[in-house]
Amino acid sequence: MQDNFMKIQIHKIQVDKWCEGCRLQADPGPTYVLDWIQNNGPWFRESYEVSICKECKHWARCGHNLQRTCPGFEPE
C-alpha cells in the first residue's frame, strides 16, 4: 500500500509540475519538487488516506485525483 502511495504522489507531482511549466512557459526548476512536498505533502497524505483510489486496481491511471467515489472503481 505504501508503494502505491509513493507512485501516486510522484505522478501527482509530475502532473502539477507540467501544469506549472505550461503556466510559466518554462521549466519550474529543480526546487519545484521539494517545494511541492513541503507545501502539499501533508494535504496529499490526508487526501490519500480517505480516497477510494488506494484500493482500486486502476490507481495508476487516475489515482492522483484522490477521489472519494468513482464510477470506474474496481477493488485491487
Distance bins in CASP14 RR format, pairs under 12 A and 6 or more apart:
PFRMAT RR
TARGET T0000
AUTHOR 0000-0000-0000
RMODE 2
METHOD distances of the structure
MODEL  1
1 7 0 0 0 0 0 1 0 0 0 0 0
1 8 0 0 0 0 0 1 0 0 0 0 0
1 48 0 0 0 0 1 0 0 0 0 0 0
1 49 0 0 0 0 0 1 0 0 0 0 0
1 53 0 0 0 0 0 1 0 0 0 0 0
1 54 1 0 0 1 0 0 0 0 0 0 0
1 55 0 0 0 0 1 0 0 0 0 0 0
1 59 0 0 0 0 0 1 0 0 0 0 0
1 76 0 0 0 0 1 0 0 0 0 0 0
2 8 0 0 0 0 0 1 0 0 0 0 0
2 9 0 0 0 0 0 1 0 0 0 0 0
2 45 0 0 0 0 0 1 0 0 0 0 0
2 48 0 0 0 0 0 1 0 0 0 0 0
2 49 0 0 0 0 0 1 0 0 0 0 0
2 54 0 0 0 0 0 1 0 0 0 0 0
3 9 0 0 0 0 0 1 0 0 0 0 0
3 10 0 0 0 0 0 1 0 0 0 0 0
3 54 0 0 0 0 0 1 0 0 0 0 0
3 59 0 0 0 0 0 1 0 0 0 0 0
3 60 0 0 0 0 0 1 0 0 0 0 0
4 10 0 0 0 0 0 1 0 0 0 0 0
4 11 0 0 0 0 0 1 0 0 0 0 0
4 48 0 0 0 0 1 0 0 0 0 0 0
4 51 0 0 0 0 0 1 0 0 0 0 0
4 53 0 0 0 0 1 0 0 0 0 0 0
4 54 1 0 0 1 0 0 0 0 0 0 0
4 55 0 0 0 0 1 0 0 0 0 0 0
4 56 0 0 0 0 1 0 0 0 0 0 0
4 57 0 0 0 0 0 1 0 0 0 0 0
4 58 0 0 0 0 0 1 0 0 0 0 0
4 59 1 0 1 0 0 0 0 0 0 0 0
4 60 0 0 0 0 1 0 0 0 0 0 0
4 63 0 0 0 0 1 0 0 0 0 0 0
4 64 0 0 0 0 0 1 0 0 0 0 0
4 66 0 0 0 0 0 1 0 0 0 0 0
4 76 0 0 0 0 1 0 0 0 0 0 0
5 11 0 0 0 0 0 1 0 0 0 0 0
5 12 0 0 0 0 0 1 0 0 0 0 0
5 41 0 0 0 0 0 1 0 0 0 0 0
5 44 0 0 0 0 1 0 0 0 0 0 0
5 45 1 0 0 1 0 0 0 0 0 0 0
5 46 0 0 0 0 0 1 0 0 0 0 0
5 47 0 0 0 0 0 1 0 0 0 0 0
5 48 1 0 1 0 0 0 0 0 0 0 0
5 49 0 0 0 0 1 0 0 0 0 0 0
5 51 0 0 0 0 0 1 0 0 0 0 0
5 53 0 0 0 0 1 0 0 0 0 0 0
5 54 1 0 0 1 0 0 0 0 0 0 0
5 55 0 0 0 0 0 1 0 0 0 0 0
5 59 0 0 0 0 1 0 0 0 0 0 0
5 63 0 0 0 0 0 1 0 0 0 0 0
5 64 0 0 0 0 0 1 0 0 0 0 0
5 66 0 0 0 0 0 1 0 0 0 0 0
6 12 0 0 0 0 0 1 0 0 0 0 0
6 13 0 0 0 0 0 1 0 0 0 0 0
6 37 0 0 0 0 0 1 0 0 0 0 0
6 41 0 0 0 0 0 1 0 0 0 0 0
6 44 0 0 0 0 0 1 0 0 0 0 0
6 45 0 0 0 0 0 1 0 0 0 0 0
6 48 0 0 0 0 0 1 0 0 0 0 0
6 54 0 0 0 0 0 1 0 0 0 0 0
6 59 0 0 0 0 0 1 0 0 0 0 0
7 13 0 0 0 0 0 1 0 0 0 0 0
7 14 0 0 0 0 0 1 0 0 0 0 0
7 48 0 0 0 0 0 1 0 0 0 0 0
7 53 0 0 0 0 0 1 0 0 0 0 0
7 54 0 0 0 0 0 1 0 0 0 0 0
7 59 1 0 0 1 0 0 0 0 0 0 0
7 60 1 0 0 1 0 0 0 0 0 0 0
7 61 0 0 0 0 0 1 0 0 0 0 0
7 63 0 0 0 0 1 0 0 0 0 0 0
7 64 0 0 0 0 1 0 0 0 0 0 0
8 14 0 0 0 0 0 1 0 0 0 0 0
8 15 0 0 0 0 0 1 0 0 0 0 0
8 44 0 0 0 0 1 0 0 0 0 0 0
8 45 0 0 0 0 0 1 0 0 0 0 0
8 47 0 0 0 0 0 1 0 0 0 0 0
8 48 1 0 0 1 0 0 0 0 0 0 0
8 49 0 0 0 0 0 1 0 0 0 0 0
8 51 0 0 0 0 1 0 0 0 0 0 0
8 53 1 0 0 1 0 0 0 0 0 0 0
8 54 1 0 0 1 0 0 0 0 0 0 0
8 56 0 0 0 0 0 1 0 0 0 0 0
8 58 0 0 0 0 0 1 0 0 0 0 0
8 59 1 0 0 1 0 0 0 0 0 0 0
8 60 0 0 0 0 1 0 0 0 0 0 0
8 61 0 0 0 0 0 1 0 0 0 0 0
8 62 0 0 0 0 1 0 0 0 0 0 0
8 63 1 0 1 0 0 0 0 0 0 0 0
8 64 1 0 1 0 0 0 0 0 0 0 0
8 65 0 0 0 0 1 0 0 0 0 0 0
8 66 1 0 0 1 0 0 0 0 0 0 0
8 67 0 0 0 0 0 1 0 0 0 0 0
9 15 0 0 0 0 0 1 0 0 0 0 0
9 16 0 0 0 0 0 1 0 0 0 0 0
9 33 0 0 0 0 0 1 0 0 0 0 0
9 36 0 0 0 0 1 0 0 0 0 0 0
9 37 0 0 0 0 1 0 0 0 0 0 0
9 40 0 0 0 0 1 0 0 0 0 0 0
9 41 1 0 0 1 0 0 0 0 0 0 0
9 42 0 0 0 0 0 1 0 0 0 0 0
9 43 0 0 0 0 0 1 0 0 0 0 0
9 44 1 0 1 0 0 0 0 0 0 0 0
9 45 0 0 0 0 1 0 0 0 0 0 0
9 47 0 0 0 0 0 1 0 0 0 0 0
9 48 1 0 0 1 0 0 0 0 0 0 0
9 51 0 0 0 0 0 1 0 0 0 0 0
9 53 0 0 0 0 0 1 0 0 0 0 0
9 54 0 0 0 0 0 1 0 0 0 0 0
9 59 0 0 0 0 0 1 0 0 0 0 0
9 63 0 0 0 0 0 1 0 0 0 0 0
9 64 0 0 0 0 1 0 0 0 0 0 0
9 66 0 0 0 0 1 0 0 0 0 0 0
10 16 0 0 0 0 0 1 0 0 0 0 0
10 17 0 0 0 0 0 1 0 0 0 0 0
10 33 0 0 0 0 1 0 0 0 0 0 0
10 36 0 0 0 0 0 1 0 0 0 0 0
10 37 0 0 0 0 0 1 0 0 0 0 0
10 41 0 0 0 0 0 1 0 0 0 0 0
10 44 0 0 0 0 0 1 0 0 0 0 0
10 60 0 0 0 0 0 1 0 0 0 0 0
10 63 0 0 0 0 0 1 0 0 0 0 0
10 64 0 0 0 0 1 0 0 0 0 0 0
11 17 0 0 0 0 0 1 0 0 0 0 0
11 18 0 0 0 0 0 1 0 0 0 0 0
11 44 0 0 0 0 0 1 0 0 0 0 0
11 48 0 0 0 0 0 1 0 0 0 0 0
11 53 0 0 0 0 0 1 0 0 0 0 0
11 59 0 0 0 0 1 0 0 0 0 0 0
11 60 1 0 0 1 0 0 0 0 0 0 0
11 61 0 0 0 0 1 0 0 0 0 0 0
11 62 0 0 0 0 1 0 0 0 0 0 0
11 63 1 0 0 1 0 0 0 0 0 0 0
11 64 1 0 1 0 0 0 0 0 0 0 0
11 65 0 0 0 0 0 1 0 0 0 0 0
11 66 0 0 0 0 0 1 0 0 0 0 0
12 18 0 0 0 0 0 1 0 0 0 0 0
12 19 0 0 0 0 0 1 0 0 0 0 0
12 33 0 0 0 0 0 1 0 0 0 0 0
12 36 0 0 0 0 1 0 0 0 0 0 0
12 37 0 0 0 0 0 1 0 0 0 0 0
12 40 0 0 0 0 1 0 0 0 0 0 0
12 41 0 0 0 0 1 0 0 0 0 0 0
12 43 0 0 0 0 0 1 0 0 0 0 0
12 44 1 0 0 1 0 0 0 0 0 0 0
12 45 0 0 0 0 0 1 0 0 0 0 0
12 47 0 0 0 0 1 0 0 0 0 0 0
12 48 0 0 0 0 1 0 0 0 0 0 0
12 51 0 0 0 0 0 1 0 0 0 0 0
12 53 0 0 0 0 0 1 0 0 0 0 0
12 59 0 0 0 0 0 1 0 0 0 0 0
12 62 0 0 0 0 0 1 0 0 0 0 0
12 63 0 0 0 0 1 0 0 0 0 0 0
12 64 1 1 0 0 0 0 0 0 0 0 0
12 65 0 0 0 0 1 0 0 0 0 0 0
12 66 0 0 0 0 1 0 0 0 0 0 0
13 19 0 0 0 0 0 1 0 0 0 0 0
13 20 0 0 0 0 0 1 0 0 0 0 0
13 28 0 0 0 0 0 1 0 0 0 0 0
13 32 0 0 0 0 1 0 0 0 0 0 0
13 33 1 0 1 0 0 0 0 0 0 0 0
13 34 0 0 0 0 0 1 0 0 0 0 0
13 35 0 0 0 0 0 1 0 0 0 0 0
13 36 1 0 1 0 0 0 0 0 0 0 0
13 37 1 0 0 1 0 0 0 0 0 0 0
13 38 0 0 0 0 0 1 0 0 0 0 0
13 39 0 0 0 0 0 1 0 0 0 0 0
13 40 0 0 0 0 1 0 0 0 0 0 0
13 41 0 0 0 0 1 0 0 0 0 0 0
13 44 0 0 0 0 1 0 0 0 0 0 0
13 64 0 0 0 0 1 0 0 0 0 0 0
14 20 0 0 0 0 0 1 0 0 0 0 0
14 21 0 0 0 0 0 1 0 0 0 0 0
14 28 0 0 0 0 0 1 0 0 0 0 0
14 32 0 0 0 0 0 1 0 0 0 0 0
14 33 0 0 0 0 1 0 0 0 0 0 0
14 36 0 0 0 0 1 0 0 0 0 0 0
14 64 0 0 0 0 1 0 0 0 0 0 0
15 21 0 0 0 0 0 1 0 0 0 0 0
15 22 0 0 0 0 0 1 0 0 0 0 0
15 36 0 0 0 0 0 1 0 0 0 0 0
15 40 0 0 0 0 0 1 0 0 0 0 0
15 62 0 0 0 0 0 1 0 0 0 0 0
15 63 0 0 0 0 0 1 0 0 0 0 0
15 64 1 0 1 0 0 0 0 0 0 0 0
15 65 0 0 0 0 1 0 0 0 0 0 0
15 66 0 0 0 0 0 1 0 0 0 0 0
16 22 0 0 0 0 0 1 0 0 0 0 0
16 23 0 0 0 0 0 1 0 0 0 0 0
16 28 0 0 0 0 1 0 0 0 0 0 0
16 32 0 0 0 0 1 0 0 0 0 0 0
16 33 0 0 0 0 1 0 0 0 0 0 0
16 35 0 0 0 0 0 1 0 0 0 0 0
16 36 1 0 0 1 0 0 0 0 0 0 0
16 37 0 0 0 0 0 1 0 0 0 0 0
16 39 0 0 0 0 0 1 0 0 0 0 0
16 40 1 0 0 1 0 0 0 0 0 0 0
16 41 0 0 0 0 0 1 0 0 0 0 0
16 44 0 0 0 0 0 1 0 0 0 0 0
16 64 0 0 0 0 1 0 0 0 0 0 0
17 23 0 0 0 0 0 1 0 0 0 0 0
17 24 0 0 0 0 0 1 0 0 0 0 0
17 26 0 0 0 0 0 1 0 0 0 0 0
17 27 0 0 0 0 1 0 0 0 0 0 0
17 28 1 0 1 0 0 0 0 0 0 0 0
17 29 0 0 0 0 1 0 0 0 0 0 0
17 30 0 0 0 0 0 1 0 0 0 0 0
17 31 0 0 0 0 0 1 0 0 0 0 0
17 32 1 0 1 0 0 0 0 0 0 0 0
17 33 1 0 0 1 0 0 0 0 0 0 0
17 34 0 0 0 0 0 1 0 0 0 0 0
17 35 0 0 0 0 0 1 0 0 0 0 0
17 36 1 0 0 1 0 0 0 0 0 0 0
17 37 0 0 0 0 0 1 0 0 0 0 0
17 40 0 0 0 0 0 1 0 0 0 0 0
18 24 0 0 0 0 0 1 0 0 0 0 0
18 27 0 0 0 0 1 0 0 0 0 0 0
18 28 0 0 0 0 1 0 0 0 0 0 0
18 32 0 0 0 0 0 1 0 0 0 0 0
18 36 0 0 0 0 0 1 0 0 0 0 0
18 64 0 0 0 0 0 1 0 0 0 0 0
19 25 0 0 0 0 0 1 0 0 0 0 0
19 28 0 0 0 0 1 0 0 0 0 0 0
19 32 0 0 0 0 0 1 0 0 0 0 0
19 36 0 0 0 0 0 1 0 0 0 0 0
19 64 0 0 0 0 0 1 0 0 0 0 0
20 26 0 0 0 0 1 0 0 0 0 0 0
20 27 0 0 0 0 1 0 0 0 0 0 0
20 28 1 0 1 0 0 0 0 0 0 0 0
20 29 0 0 0 0 1 0 0 0 0 0 0
20 31 0 0 0 0 0 1 0 0 0 0 0
20 32 1 0 0 1 0 0 0 0 0 0 0
20 33 0 0 0 0 0 1 0 0 0 0 0
20 35 0 0 0 0 1 0 0 0 0 0 0
20 36 0 0 0 0 1 0 0 0 0 0 0
20 40 0 0 0 0 0 1 0 0 0 0 0
21 27 1 0 0 1 0 0 0 0 0 0 0
21 28 1 0 1 0 0 0 0 0 0 0 0
21 29 0 0 0 0 1 0 0 0 0 0 0
21 32 0 0 0 0 1 0 0 0 0 0 0
22 28 0 0 0 0 1 0 0 0 0 0 0
23 32 0 0 0 0 0 1 0 0 0 0 0
24 32 0 0 0 0 1 0 0 0 0 0 0
26 32 0 0 0 0 0 1 0 0 0 0 0
27 33 0 0 0 0 0 1 0 0 0 0 0
28 34 0 0 0 0 0 1 0 0 0 0 0
28 35 0 0 0 0 1 0 0 0 0 0 0
28 36 0 0 0 0 1 0 0 0 0 0 0
29 35 0 0 0 0 1 0 0 0 0 0 0
29 36 0 0 0 0 0 1 0 0 0 0 0
30 36 0 0 0 0 0 1 0 0 0 0 0
31 37 0 0 0 0 0 1 0 0 0 0 0
31 38 0 0 0 0 1 0 0 0 0 0 0
31 39 0 0 0 0 0 1 0 0 0 0 0
32 38 0 0 0 0 0 1 0 0 0 0 0
32 39 0 0 0 0 0 1 0 0 0 0 0
32 40 0 0 0 0 0 1 0 0 0 0 0
33 39 0 0 0 0 0 1 0 0 0 0 0
33 40 0 0 0 0 0 1 0 0 0 0 0
33 41 0 0 0 0 0 1 0 0 0 0 0
34 40 0 0 0 0 0 1 0 0 0 0 0
34 41 0 0 0 0 0 1 0 0 0 0 0
35 41 0 0 0 0 0 1 0 0 0 0 0
36 42 0 0 0 0 0 1 0 0 0 0 0
36 43 0 0 0 0 0 1 0 0 0 0 0
36 44 0 0 0 0 1 0 0 0 0 0 0
37 43 0 0 0 0 0 1 0 0 0 0 0
37 44 0 0 0 0 1 0 0 0 0 0 0
37 45 0 0 0 0 0 1 0 0 0 0 0
38 44 0 0 0 0 0 1 0 0 0 0 0
40 46 0 0 0 0 0 1 0 0 0 0 0
40 47 0 0 0 0 1 0 0 0 0 0 0
40 48 0 0 0 0 0 1 0 0 0 0 0
40 64 0 0 0 0 0 1 0 0 0 0 0
40 66 0 0 0 0 0 1 0 0 0 0 0
41 47 0 0 0 0 1 0 0 0 0 0 0
41 48 0 0 0 0 1 0 0 0 0 0 0
41 66 0 0 0 0 0 1 0 0 0 0 0
42 48 0 0 0 0 0 1 0 0 0 0 0
42 49 0 0 0 0 0 1 0 0 0 0 0
43 49 0 0 0 0 0 1 0 0 0 0 0
43 50 0 0 0 0 0 1 0 0 0 0 0
43 66 0 0 0 0 1 0 0 0 0 0 0
44 50 0 0 0 0 0 1 0 0 0 0 0
44 51 0 0 0 0 0 1 0 0 0 0 0
44 53 0 0 0 0 0 1 0 0 0 0 0
44 54 0 0 0 0 0 1 0 0 0 0 0
44 63 0 0 0 0 0 1 0 0 0 0 0
44 64 0 0 0 0 1 0 0 0 0 0 0
44 65 0 0 0 0 0 1 0 0 0 0 0
44 66 1 0 0 1 0 0 0 0 0 0 0
45 51 0 0 0 0 0 1 0 0 0 0 0
45 54 0 0 0 0 0 1 0 0 0 0 0
45 66 0 0 0 0 0 1 0 0 0 0 0
46 66 0 0 0 0 1 0 0 0 0 0 0
47 53 0 0 0 0 1 0 0 0 0 0 0
47 54 0 0 0 0 0 1 0 0 0 0 0
47 63 0 0 0 0 0 1 0 0 0 0 0
47 64 0 0 0 0 0 1 0 0 0 0 0
47 65 0 0 0 0 1 0 0 0 0 0 0
47 66 1 0 1 0 0 0 0 0 0 0 0
47 67 0 0 0 0 1 0 0 0 0 0 0
47 68 0 0 0 0 1 0 0 0 0 0 0
48 54 1 0 0 1 0 0 0 0 0 0 0
48 55 0 0 0 0 0 1 0 0 0 0 0
48 59 0 0 0 0 0 1 0 0 0 0 0
48 63 0 0 0 0 1 0 0 0 0 0 0
48 64 0 0 0 0 1 0 0 0 0 0 0
48 65 0 0 0 0 0 1 0 0 0 0 0
48 66 1 0 1 0 0 0 0 0 0 0 0
48 67 0 0 0 0 0 1 0 0 0 0 0
48 68 0 0 0 0 0 1 0 0 0 0 0
49 55 0 0 0 0 0 1 0 0 0 0 0
49 66 0 0 0 0 1 0 0 0 0 0 0
49 68 0 0 0 0 0 1 0 0 0 0 0
50 66 0 0 0 0 1 0 0 0 0 0 0
50 67 0 0 0 0 1 0 0 0 0 0 0
50 68 1 0 0 1 0 0 0 0 0 0 0
50 69 0 0 0 0 0 1 0 0 0 0 0
51 59 0 0 0 0 1 0 0 0 0 0 0
51 62 0 0 0 0 0 1 0 0 0 0 0
51 63 1 0 0 1 0 0 0 0 0 0 0
51 64 0 0 0 0 1 0 0 0 0 0 0
51 65 0 0 0 0 1 0 0 0 0 0 0
51 66 1 0 1 0 0 0 0 0 0 0 0
51 67 1 0 1 0 0 0 0 0 0 0 0
51 68 1 0 0 1 0 0 0 0 0 0 0
51 69 0 0 0 0 1 0 0 0 0 0 0
51 70 0 0 0 0 1 0 0 0 0 0 0
51 73 0 0 0 0 0 1 0 0 0 0 0
52 58 0 0 0 0 0 1 0 0 0 0 0
52 59 0 0 0 0 1 0 0 0 0 0 0
52 62 0 0 0 0 0 1 0 0 0 0 0
52 63 0 0 0 0 1 0 0 0 0 0 0
52 65 0 0 0 0 0 1 0 0 0 0 0
52 66 0 0 0 0 1 0 0 0 0 0 0
52 67 1 0 1 0 0 0 0 0 0 0 0
52 68 1 0 0 1 0 0 0 0 0 0 0
52 69 1 0 0 1 0 0 0 0 0 0 0
52 70 1 0 1 0 0 0 0 0 0 0 0
52 71 0 0 0 0 0 1 0 0 0 0 0
52 72 0 0 0 0 1 0 0 0 0 0 0
52 73 1 0 1 0 0 0 0 0 0 0 0
52 74 0 0 0 0 0 1 0 0 0 0 0
52 75 0 0 0 0 1 0 0 0 0 0 0
52 76 0 0 0 0 0 1 0 0 0 0 0
53 59 1 0 1 0 0 0 0 0 0 0 0
53 60 0 0 0 0 1 0 0 0 0 0 0
53 61 0 0 0 0 1 0 0 0 0 0 0
53 62 1 0 0 1 0 0 0 0 0 0 0
53 63 1 1 0 0 0 0 0 0 0 0 0
53 64 0 0 0 0 1 0 0 0 0 0 0
53 65 1 0 0 1 0 0 0 0 0 0 0
53 66 1 0 1 0 0 0 0 0 0 0 0
53 67 1 0 1 0 0 0 0 0 0 0 0
53 68 0 0 0 0 1 0 0 0 0 0 0
53 69 0 0 0 0 0 1 0 0 0 0 0
53 70 1 0 0 1 0 0 0 0 0 0 0
53 72 0 0 0 0 0 1 0 0 0 0 0
53 73 0 0 0 0 1 0 0 0 0 0 0
53 74 0 0 0 0 0 1 0 0 0 0 0
53 75 0 0 0 0 0 1 0 0 0 0 0
53 76 0 0 0 0 0 1 0 0 0 0 0
54 60 0 0 0 0 0 1 0 0 0 0 0
54 63 0 0 0 0 1 0 0 0 0 0 0
54 64 0 0 0 0 0 1 0 0 0 0 0
54 66 0 0 0 0 1 0 0 0 0 0 0
54 67 0 0 0 0 0 1 0 0 0 0 0
54 68 0 0 0 0 0 1 0 0 0 0 0
54 70 0 0 0 0 0 1 0 0 0 0 0
54 73 0 0 0 0 0 1 0 0 0 0 0
54 75 0 0 0 0 0 1 0 0 0 0 0
54 76 0 0 0 0 1 0 0 0 0 0 0
55 63 0 0 0 0 0 1 0 0 0 0 0
55 67 0 0 0 0 0 1 0 0 0 0 0
55 68 0 0 0 0 0 1 0 0 0 0 0
55 70 0 0 0 0 0 1 0 0 0 0 0
55 73 1 0 0 1 0 0 0 0 0 0 0
55 74 0 0 0 0 1 0 0 0 0 0 0
55 75 1 0 1 0 0 0 0 0 0 0 0
55 76 1 0 0 1 0 0 0 0 0 0 0
56 62 0 0 0 0 1 0 0 0 0 0 0
56 63 1 0 0 1 0 0 0 0 0 0 0
56 65 0 0 0 0 0 1 0 0 0 0 0
56 66 0 0 0 0 0 1 0 0 0 0 0
56 67 0 0 0 0 1 0 0 0 0 0 0
56 68 0 0 0 0 0 1 0 0 0 0 0
56 69 0 0 0 0 0 1 0 0 0 0 0
56 70 1 0 0 1 0 0 0 0 0 0 0
56 71 0 0 0 0 0 1 0 0 0 0 0
56 72 1 0 0 1 0 0 0 0 0 0 0
56 73 1 0 1 0 0 0 0 0 0 0 0
56 74 1 0 0 1 0 0 0 0 0 0 0
56 75 1 0 0 1 0 0 0 0 0 0 0
56 76 1 0 0 1 0 0 0 0 0 0 0
57 63 0 0 0 0 0 1 0 0 0 0 0
57 70 0 0 0 0 0 1 0 0 0 0 0
57 72 0 0 0 0 1 0 0 0 0 0 0
57 73 0 0 0 0 1 0 0 0 0 0 0
57 74 1 0 1 0 0 0 0 0 0 0 0
57 75 1 0 0 1 0 0 0 0 0 0 0
57 76 1 0 1 0 0 0 0 0 0 0 0
58 64 0 0 0 0 0 1 0 0 0 0 0
58 65 0 0 0 0 0 1 0 0 0 0 0
58 67 0 0 0 0 0 1 0 0 0 0 0
58 70 0 0 0 0 1 0 0 0 0 0 0
58 71 0 0 0 0 0 1 0 0 0 0 0
58 72 1 0 0 1 0 0 0 0 0 0 0
58 73 1 0 0 1 0 0 0 0 0 0 0
58 74 1 0 0 1 0 0 0 0 0 0 0
58 75 0 0 0 0 0 1 0 0 0 0 0
58 76 0 0 0 0 1 0 0 0 0 0 0
59 65 0 0 0 0 0 1 0 0 0 0 0
59 66 0 0 0 0 0 1 0 0 0 0 0
59 67 0 0 0 0 0 1 0 0 0 0 0
59 70 0 0 0 0 0 1 0 0 0 0 0
59 72 0 0 0 0 0 1 0 0 0 0 0
59 73 0 0 0 0 0 1 0 0 0 0 0
59 74 0 0 0 0 0 1 0 0 0 0 0
59 75 0 0 0 0 0 1 0 0 0 0 0
59 76 1 0 0 1 0 0 0 0 0 0 0
60 76 0 0 0 0 0 1 0 0 0 0 0
61 67 0 0 0 0 0 1 0 0 0 0 0
61 70 0 0 0 0 0 1 0 0 0 0 0
61 72 0 0 0 0 1 0 0 0 0 0 0
61 73 0 0 0 0 0 1 0 0 0 0 0
61 74 0 0 0 0 0 1 0 0 0 0 0
62 70 1 0 0 1 0 0 0 0 0 0 0
62 71 0 0 0 0 0 1 0 0 0 0 0
62 72 0 0 0 0 1 0 0 0 0 0 0
62 73 0 0 0 0 0 1 0 0 0 0 0
62 74 0 0 0 0 0 1 0 0 0 0 0
63 70 0 0 0 0 1 0 0 0 0 0 0
63 72 0 0 0 0 0 1 0 0 0 0 0
63 73 0 0 0 0 0 1 0 0 0 0 0
63 76 0 0 0 0 0 1 0 0 0 0 0
65 72 0 0 0 0 0 1 0 0 0 0 0
65 73 0 0 0 0 0 1 0 0 0 0 0
67 73 0 0 0 0 1 0 0 0 0 0 0
END
